[in-house]
Amino acid sequence: MSEQLNRITSDPAIMEGKACVRGTRLTVALVINLVANEMPREEILSNYPTLEEEDIRQCLHYAALLAEEHLIPFEDTSRAVPMCHGNWLGCGEGAWRGWP
């Protein structure tokens, strides 16, 4: 598996440890969002010249692996607390904008 994701890195000194492409400031989340919003790959590669086709493929593979995680639902969903930047809501970095 590590060979399949050899371009996905995480360094606490870069983008707060978020998954990035080859140690750059391009996050996997950015690449996934661009693909999800139907930006053509040629345009993505043109807008981000350090990015390569294999980087995009590995970002998608990384997202697929994360989606396979098993989630344990709350019995009582009223107790669920949204996350903000990996911390509980009210983490000091502002409220999660999607929360009513």
N, C-alpha and C positions, 0 to 999 in steps of 0.2 A: 504494500500500500504506500509506503514512503516514496517509492520510485514514481508512483502515479501522481503524487502531490509534491514533488521536489521543488516546485516554484511557489508554493504557498508557505509564507513565513509569518512568524509572530515574534516581535521584539518589543519589550516594554518601552523602549526608547523611541519607537516609531509608531505613531498613531495610537498611543496608549495600549499597545499590545494587541490591537485588532489584527485579524488575519489580513495579510497584505501580499502583493505579488512581488516576489523576488527582492524583498527588503526595501521596496520603494514605498512611497506614501499613497500608492494606489491600493485601496482596500478591496477585498473580495466583494464586500457588500456593494461598492460602487459598480463594479463590473457586472454583478448579478442584476442590479437595478437597471443598468443600461440595456442589457439583454432582455430583461422582463418588459421594458418599455419599448421594445421592438426597434431599437436603434440598429441599423444594419452593421454587421461586423466590420465592413470596410470603413464605415464612418467612425466606429469606435477606435479602430486601429489608426485612422488618420488623426483623430482628436487626441489620442494618447500614443505618441510615437514610440515610447519605450515598451508599450504592450505588444505582445505577439499572440498569434492565433492559439498557440499551445497554452498561453496564460489564461485565455478565455475558457478553453476546454477544461483546464484544471480548476478554475473557479466554479464552473458548473458541476464538476465532479465533487468538489468540496461541499457545495450546497446540497447535493444529492445525499452525500454521506450524513450530513447534519439532519436532513429530513427523515432519515431512517431511525433516528433516536426514538426510544419509547417514552411517551409522555404518560404520566400518571395523573389522571384528572382528579380534581377536588371533588369530594362527595357533595359539599355545599359550596357552590361557585360564588356565593356572596362573600366568602372569605378570601377569594383570590385577590392578590395585590399585584398591580402592574409593575414592571421593572423600568428603571430609568438608568441608562448607561451602565447596566449590569448590577445596579444596586436597587434597593427598595425605593418606591416612590418617595419623593421628598429628599433625594440624596444630596441636595445642595447645589446641583447643577441645573435646577429648573424642573418644573413638573413635566411629566410626559404629556405631550401635546394632544395625543389621541384619547386621553382619559377625559370623560365628561365632567 
